[in-house]
Amino acid sequence: MSSADKPSLIGGSPEGSITDHPDFSVVVKSRGRPPSPWKWEIYRSGRKSPVKQSEAYFSTVTEANRAGRKALSLFLSECQDEAPVKGLAKVRRSKIKK
């Protein structure tokens, strides 16, 4: 079975999710002191610095990863919501100029 045939197991479900985006990933790093040293960071392909990171610290890698995946999902849905609005605004402006 090739990797393309294998189901994705994001969040424990075989279905894919919005966090499967090929250009973004969640990375958990130890950035603080115990008992809560873990933070999540969202990276975009080709960039060395994160595009977003958690303000809160987490006590386990699992907690940080779960919160990071939720943040990535929200981040990507906000990006998708903004794109059509920008295009619509351009159409309205062009009609007003005529």
For each residue, the residues with C-beta under 8 A, 3 or more apart:
1: 5 6
2: 5 6
3: 6
4:
5: 1 2
6: 1 2 3
7: 14 15
8: 14 15 16 17 20
9: 12 13 14
10: 13 15 16 17 19 20 69
11: 17 19 69
12: 9
13: 9 10 17
14: 7 8 9
15: 7 8 10
16: 8 10 20
17: 8 10 11 13 20 73
18: 21 72 73 76 77
19: 10 11 24 26 69 72 73 76
20: 8 10 16 17
21: 18 24 72 76
22: 45
23: 44 45
24: 19 21 42 43 44 45 51 72 75 76
25: 42 43 45
26: 19 40 41 42 65 68 69 71 72
27: 40 41 42 43 50 68
28: 38 39 40 41 61 64 65 68
29: 38 39 41
30: 37 38
31: 37 38 39 57
32: 36 37 38 39 57
33: 36 37
34: 37
35: 59
36: 32 33 57 58 59
37: 30 31 32 33 34 57
38: 28 29 30 31 32 57 58 59 60 61 63 64
39: 28 29 31 32 53 54 56 57 58 64
40: 26 27 28 53 54 58 64 65 67 68 71
41: 26 27 28 29 50 52 53 54 68
42: 24 25 26 27 50 51 52 53 68 71 72 75
43: 24 25 27 47 50 51
44: 23 24 47 51
45: 22 23 24 25
46:
47: 43 44 50 51
48:
49:
50: 27 41 42 43 47 53
51: 24 42 43 44 47 75
52: 41 42 71 75
53: 39 40 41 42 50
54: 39 40 41 57 58 64 67 68 71
55:
56: 39 67
57: 31 32 36 37 38 39 54
58: 36 38 39 40 54 61 63 64 67
59: 35 36 38 63
60: 38 63 64
61: 28 38 58 64 65
62: 65 66
63: 38 58 59 60 66 67
64: 28 38 39 40 54 58 60 61 67 68
65: 26 28 40 61 62 68 69
66: 62 63 69 70
67: 40 54 56 58 63 64 70 71
68: 26 27 28 40 41 42 54 64 65 71 72
69: 10 11 19 26 65 66 72 73
70: 66 67 73 74
71: 26 40 42 52 54 67 68 74 75
72: 18 19 21 24 26 42 68 69 75 76
73: 17 18 19 69 70 76 77
74: 70 71 77 78
75: 24 42 51 52 71 72 78 79
76: 18 19 21 24 72 73 79 80
77: 18 73 74 80 81
78: 74 75 81 82
79: 75 76 82 83
80: 76 77 83 84
81: 77 78 84 85
82: 78 79 85 86
83: 79 80 86 87
84: 80 81 87 88
85: 81 82 88 89
86: 82 83 89 90
87: 83 84 90 91
88: 84 85 91 92
89: 85 86 92 93
90: 86 87 93 94
91: 87 88 94 95
92: 88 89 95 96
93: 89 90 96 97
94: 90 91 97 98
95: 91 92 98
96: 92 93
97: 93 94
98: 94 95
